[in-house]
Amino acid sequence: MAKIVMKFGGSSVGSIDLIKSIAAKIAASKAEDDRLILVVSAMAKTTDELWNMAHMVSERPSRREMDMLLTAGERITMSLMSFALQEHGLSSISFTGSQSGIITDNQHGNARIQNVNAFRIEEELDKGKIVIVAGFQGVSGEKEITTLGRGGSDTSAVALACFTKADRCEIYTNVDGIYSADPSVVPDAILLSEIDYDSMLALAYGGSKVMHPRAVEFALKYEIPVSIKSSFSFNEGTLMTKLRGKTMENRVIDAIAHKEGLIRYILSTKDKLNELLDIGSIEIFRYYMEGGSLELIIEAKYES
């Protein structure tokens, strides 16, 4: 018997056919006594469409109401996935982030997970059900719905694996695993069979889009094994685990990450940063301070 958290991203659940395909693969591969928790993202482009609708109505929609709106995307996916599993004779139930007991701080749009009270999940697992959880969302101590920001479903999945003491977490995406470099840039990049937490964290912060850094940090803290694999093949992929048999002296380069479309700004310290950047909507990729200046590197999409 194994307790497994399986996360499916937006590209993996981007259509009804893809959702049905995942359900069929789970039905074919699930052992009778496996305890499965599925974490799902919104279907591809759904979050962007909801974001655009909000800005068609309001020039500056409030973060609270944006959280209420954006969490609808994952709720759609979780229900459709439950329907699909039931068509294969599997007993399932879907929960929102708040119903799953994912407790966050009060920061709308980029909340941090503080705890997971997963008693409802455990109750349903004990009944033999597959539990589908809406990723990317939680609830604050004040009972306010929150979202976890970019890559939030990864963080939801790994946090659930940590707090429910799962045997492993599996991240399903549209690639076969972690490569030594971006295959679209380096055609002869090789698929890594395993990678340690520290190397994966460096890649995530360096621009790799396969896993969000906060998810890797959770896995590192609780030493949860994480597999990154393709939702289209269900092959072995890449296993992320703790450092084994390596030292700083003999360690080789595992992989290289890159990030495109960056803009560098150099500001004098007398500038009022809050008047130049809306911290809630602009992600700072890197920053450096030297002498009397502050250097910011942000993604080009934020340029106005």
N, C-alpha and C positions, 0 to 999 in steps of 0.2 A: 504494500500500500504506500502510495506517495502523495504528498500534498504539493501541488504544482500551481504556481501563478503564471498564467499565459497572457501576454499583452499583445494586442493587435492594433497597429497604427492606422492612420487615415487611409494610406494607400492600400493597405491590406483589406480594409472593409469599405472600399470606395464605391462599391455597387452591390446590388442585390445578389447578383451571380457570385461575387467574391465572398459575401457573407454566407451564402449557401454552400460554397466550396469549403470554407473553413469548418462549418458545422459537419460536413460529410467527413472531412479528415479527422476531426475530433472523435466522431462516432466510430471510425475505423480503428483509431489508435488507442483510445482510452481503455485502460484495464478496468475490470469491474469494480475494484475497490479504490481506484484513484479518487482523490479529493481535489477537484479542479476549481480554481478561481480564475475567471476570464476578465481581463481589464480591456476595455475598448475605447478607442478614440472616436471622434466624430468622423463621418464619412468624408472622403477627400473633398476639399473646397467648401465644405459646409460652414466651418468657422469663419472663413473669409467672407462668405456670402452674408452671414449674420452680422459680421462687423460692418460690411458695406451698407446693409440696410439701416443699421443704427445711425450711421453718419449721413444717410439720406434724410433722416428725420431730424437729427440734431447735429449741430456743428461740434459740440463738445459734450457727448453723452457721459453721464456720471459713471464712475467705475462700478458702483454697486449695481446699477441697472444693466451695465454691460455684462457683469458676472451672471445675473439672472438670465440674460438673453443667450450668452455663449454656451452655457451649460446645457441648453436644449439640444445641441448637436449630439453630445454623447448619450443623452437619454433616448434619442431616436435609435441610435445604433444598438444600445443594450437591449431594447425591446425586440428589434428585428433579429438579433442574434439568438435571443431566447426562443422566438418563434421557430427559427431555423433548426435549433437543436431539438426542440420538441417534435418536429417533423420526422426526426430520426429515432423517435422513441426514447429520447433522453429527458429526464426530469430536470428542469432548470427554473431559475428565478433571477430577476434582474433587480439591482439596487442602484440608487444614485450614490454619489460620494457621501452625502450626509447620512443616508440610510445605512451605509457601510461602516459608519463610525469614524470617518477620516476627519480628524479635528485639526484645524489650522489656526494661525493667527488672524488678525483683522485686516491684513493688507489686501484689499481688493485688486484683482488683476495679476498679482504675483505673490500669493500667499505661501507660507511655509507650513509644512506638516509638523505638528507638535506631538500628536499621539494618534493611535488607531484603536478604537474600542470595537473590535470586530465580533462581538458576541452574536449578532444576527447572522453574520456570515457563517460562523461555526455551527449555529443551530441548524441552518439549512444544509450544510455539509454533512452533519450527523444524520440528516434525513435522506442522504444519498443524492442530493441535488447538485447540479453544477451551478455555481453562483457567477453571474455576470455583473461586473461593477463598471459604472461610468467613470472613466478616467478624467484627469485634468481638473477635478473639483473636490471640494470638501465643505465643511461648515465650521464657522468660528465659535468660540465660547459664547458669543452673544446670539447664536442661532442665525447668523447671516451666511448666505451661500457665498462661497469664494471660489476663485479659480487659481490654479497653480502657476500660470504663465507658460511661456514657451517650453515644450517638452514635458508638460505636466503629466501626461499619461504614463510616460516612463517612470516618473517619480512616484505616481500612484501605485504602479505595479510593484516596484522594488520595496516601497514602504509597506505595502500589504504583505509581501513575502517575509519581510523582517518581523513585523508585529504579529503575524499569524504563525511564525516559526515554520514556514514552508521549507520543503527539502530543496527546492530550487525555483528560480524565476526564469521564464523563457520570453524573450523579446522577439516578436515576429515582425518583420519589416519587408521591404521590397528588394532587399539585397541578401546575399547568401551568408553574410557574416561580416567580420572585420577584416579588411584587406590591408596590406602593407602600405598602400597609398590609394587614392581615389582612382578606381578603374577607368573612369571617364577621362581622366587626365593622364594616367600611367597605364597603358593597355596591358602590360605584363605584370601588373601588381598581383601578389599572391594572396590567397585566402589563408588567414591564420587559424590554426586549430584551437589555440588558446592564447589568452593574453592576461596579464596580471592587472589588478585594480589600479595601481599607480600609473601604468602605461596607458590604460584606457582613460583615466582621468585627464592625463596630459593631452591625449588626442581630443577628448571632448571639449576641453578649454581652448584647444588650438584650432577648432573649427570643424571637427568631424561632426556630422549630423546624425550619426547612427544612434547615439544615446546622449541624453542630457547630463551635464556634469552633476546636477543635484541627485540624479538617480544613481550615478556611479558612487557618489559620496555615501549614500545610504548603504549600498552593497558593501563598500569598503568598511564602514563602521561596524556592520553586523556580520560581515564575512558570509554573505549569501552568494552561492554560486549562481551566475547569470549566463544563460546561453542566448546568443544573438543569431537568429536564423531566418530563413526565407519563409514567408507564409504561403508561397506558391509551391514549395517542394517539401517543407518540413524536414529537410536534411539536417545533419548534425550542427553545421554552422561553426561558430566560435564560442568557446567556453571562457568566460571571465571569472577568474578566481584569485586567491591570494598568491603572493610571490612564492615560487617554489624553486629551490636550487639555484638561485641567482644572487649575486652580490653586486654592489656598485662597481667593483673593480672589473668583473668579467661580463657585465651585462652589455648586450648588443642592442642596437636600435630595433625596436619591434615594428614600428610603422611611422609614417609621416602624414600629418594633417595639414590642410591649407584652407584659407578662407579668401574668397574673392569679393570685390565690390566694397572696399573699405575707403573711408575718407578720414584724413587726419586734420584736426584743428589744434592750433596752438593758441592758448588764451593767456593773457596776463592775469595775475592773481587779483587785480583790482576789479576784473570783470565780475558781474553778478551771474554766477552759473545758472541759478534757477530761472533767470530771465532768458537765457540762451537755450536751455534744454528743458523739456517737460520730462522729468525723470520717469514718470509713470508710463510713457509711451515710447521712449527711446532707450534702446539697450546700448550700453557702453561696452565695446568689445575689449578695449585695453585703455589704461590711462597711466600717465607717468608725470611725476612732479620733479622739476629741477630748477634750482635758483628761484627766479621770480615768475615762472610760467608753469602752466598746466597743459599737458598735451593729451587730447582725447582722440581715440580711434573709434568710429561708429560705422555702421553699415551704410552703404550708399543710398539705400532705399529711403533713409530718413532725410536726405538732402531736399530742401525746398527751393 
